[in-house]
């Protein structure tokens, strides 16, 4: 029997992320912006590129900085990306940065499970996964034969984002030294120890007893109608504020009383958080919306992992995004789903508490605070009000269609990711009346400490197809041929992005090198063309493929207020998409709005996307049946 490879055993074998050729990246950049700009704008951008890359020019100097950095660091991009894309963000992260997930397998439609039982199972199974990770029994992941970097798994537990100015930072504690989680209930924060005195995980029965105690304790405190100044509630709402405001409030708490610092340390070092909610979402859309945009007083948005368990037993999560990407969280959730499905007994099975024989189970500890009046009376209420306002503008639609799936698509030589991306482009073209900057995330975990790269979905080939797809005078054969070229180009760019040959992160690195060296960025990055093509995070359509976890759905907010977020899963017999948007009637958001574009809602995009799927599939199927099989589309 071969020995199991340990979780981090292959890290040293991973290649380092390459620095692409400057000229290659700039040539690709010019090609990538062509669908968005006029000939005159393109000529101006070409002049800037020529100036930037001329011999002895700024581009060569900055490229040399990147090459030197690549020689000195395990990953030349990782630290900059974490700082520039996440930790330097000053907007509130709860709604605008964090990602959410809903767990479909956990819902019994005919017989809801009790909240305490569901929460107990969730905690127990998550801790079982932690135990596997501590012993490095989670096998290294592979994709298409390539070993993937497992570094982000080190921050799945006992990790927390800490607010600071001008940038936040991480607090990471060895989870092997931590024995507790935190549980939030009615705005109170409790410490739940998940290991007993023998260092054994508490049973589901033990945990259920403890969670019932927390529910009763919180209800009792509520019945007392305590003075907020004497017993502050909703301290977690502070994590929903803009980062500089939260940093100031946190510093005030630390300086006010060592008690506050101890409570903060307990939260930040905890394995993860779990929130007991008072609502009962009935649909995937309701579940994910409540995970993303409600009840800020019962959250700690800085935690790496934060479960939400509702009164009807449904489970979701709200997760800080800087510590790990979706592919890593998905790996753990996939294991968790399988553990739920394979557990022994039904939901009616009584699970004995080990502590019953002893007759004593130390109760969870309610965290104490000494909070200044200004924070209690003004800062916390303001944080709650602002989050509620922004949350009310957020819209989510979860769509699942069994009319399409990998099996059906492959039968006509359609690859699922390209099919979905072309559907998104056709829907967007019909709604926005033009192509708009589109971000598809692709992972670079084939490299040491790799994270993501942008797959450029909008290309000249895509634009050429879109311009004739809905024309009544277009020949179907021509439409199919252009669609084929668009999909082929998308697959080429996907492979380039995953192999470290994308352009977005290279351009980002050049701009970061310029900022560090001169304190300013080159004209290339202030050129209107850069923003029109999505540079600087101005992508109107933000998309991500999270296939491979059939019982899970999740997603994120759009990158811009007038944009759409799309997180999709292509499974054997269906396609599921979580679509997000902001209320088009409002201008009160944290993001700038392009008034030249129509405002599109998630529900409107859902209708257009489903129609686009039908139109593309019907077109290809008819052609496939009437001629020799198409080459791979």
Phi, psi and omega in degrees: 000129182285148180287140178289134178285132182287159187308312186255011187295330186263006182302318184291345181271352184284141176288160177275150179298125181284157170263113182297162175298135180300312183294322179296314180298316182292325175296317178295322180299313180300319178293324184290334183271348184305320181294345188258341193234163177283170178299321181294317179295321180295321179296320178296319179294322178299321179296319179295320179296316179299318179294319183294321187260007182296153180305129181076006183276186184297322181300315179296321179297314181291323177298320177297323177298318180294318179296321177295319179296321179296329178286334187263337186241157178293330176212114186295338186263328196308307183295316179298317182295317179299318180287309187287322184272335187234295193290337177274353178299130182258351178287160175301137184268337187308312180261324192267348181233315184300158176249155182235161178213153174234146186246103186290324183297337187280003185250119172268108186291331182268335185213091181303148179265148180297149182299315183296320180294315181297317179296321179297316178296318181298316179295313183299312184290326176295320178291329174296320177295319177302317179299320176298318182292321179298326179268007181056042178260003171277114186293146176303138182279153176227151176220119182053040178085353181263133174290138180255151179293135181253011188301321183294341177295338179294340183250017179291330185234152177053042179234145182206139174280136181246125181288139178199164177243136006273348178226151175286174174214173180259145167246115181238125180243146176298114183296343177293344180260359186252139184238009187225156165246172170246146178236125178258131182213119181054039178079001175261153182240123182246149175261119180248113178279127187257358175242146177270187183292343177266011180065028175260145176297140174296147177288169175299323177297315176303311185294323179296319176301315181295319181290324175297322176299317180297316180299318179291319180298315180296320179295321178296315179299323179294323181292336181284343182051054183295150174293130182301327181291330181273328181221080186297137179246160174064033177299329179300339179299337179299330180287351179272354184280169170304147192298321179294322178294316179294322178299317179295317180295319179296318179298322177298317179298316181298317182286338184290316187196134175304335177302317180296319180296322178293320179295318178298317180296322179298318179293311188292330181270350183301154182301315177191179181242153174223131183249124176269118187259164181254359182255172182224081179297142185255339184234162175303321180296316178296317182299309183291326177295318180291329176292328186269324200225022181224161166057050182299335180289346180247038182224161165226088192295345181279348183289143179301321182221127183220108177277153171235125179241126187261168188295336178268009176090358177289150185230139173220187180211150172231121191232132173298136193268336187292331188284335183198156178264170187300324183297329181283313178299321181298324179299315179292317181294327177297316177296318182298317179298318178296324180294320177297315183293332185257010182291160181273137177084167179265183179292342179275351182295128176280128179251113185299140171275126180301332186279351181302322182296330180276339181073013182211130175225110182306128185288156174300150183264130174279123179292139181255151180222152168235096190252131179298151183304322183300319180288318181294314188273335185237307188294311181296311177302322178294318179298318179296317182295315182293320179294319179298321179297308181295322179296327180291342180271351186271138181232141179226136170231126175255118183248133174228122179237128177266008176285341180224151177189173183302319182298312181293321181291317180296334179297338176243025176061038174255129175271135193299316183294316178296322178300312180295316181297321177292325175297318178298318181293319180294317177297315180296320180297321179289326183274321183265351179066019176187169174284145179234153181306131185231133180248123167242124182281135173232140184276151174241037183285000171290347180250153180301126180061024178287149178235271185222165172217154179276128169268118182283102184281322181279119181227171175301324180293320177295315180299318180299321177291313182300324184293340179244350187304316184263007179282129182292335182269002182281137176285135183302323180296323178291319180298315180296319180297318180289324175297318179301315180295321179297316180292320178298317179296321178298318179294322177298314181292327177297314179296320179296316182298314182291339181261016175081018182247020176286175182250335188297311184289329177294315178297320177301315179298320178297319179292323178293320178298321179295318180297318180291327185275320187237347183082005178215166180252151182296157179304334179305326185266354173255357176299132179307329180299324181299314178290322180297334180264008176104354180301147182074023178077027182260036179282127181282323175249116180249118190230155178205136178263116181239041181295158174106006179222079193302333185266006185244141167225157182185181180172204191203170178281161174296158178286333179230156187295332180265013185258186181227136172256135181225118176241122190229157181227124179254108182248180187302317188242008180198166171236133177238141181222131169259121185245132182233152177201172171253155179304120183290346181276351185253147172249004185267077177227174180276356187245151173291154183240134175273104184289351180278349180257145173298145175275127186239134179268163178299319181294321178293320179292325179300314180298315181294324182292316179298320177295320179297319177303313180300313185296317181293314181296314181299319179299312183290319182297316180298317180293321181296321182283332187269348182225183172298150181308136179295152169293166185306124182271000000 
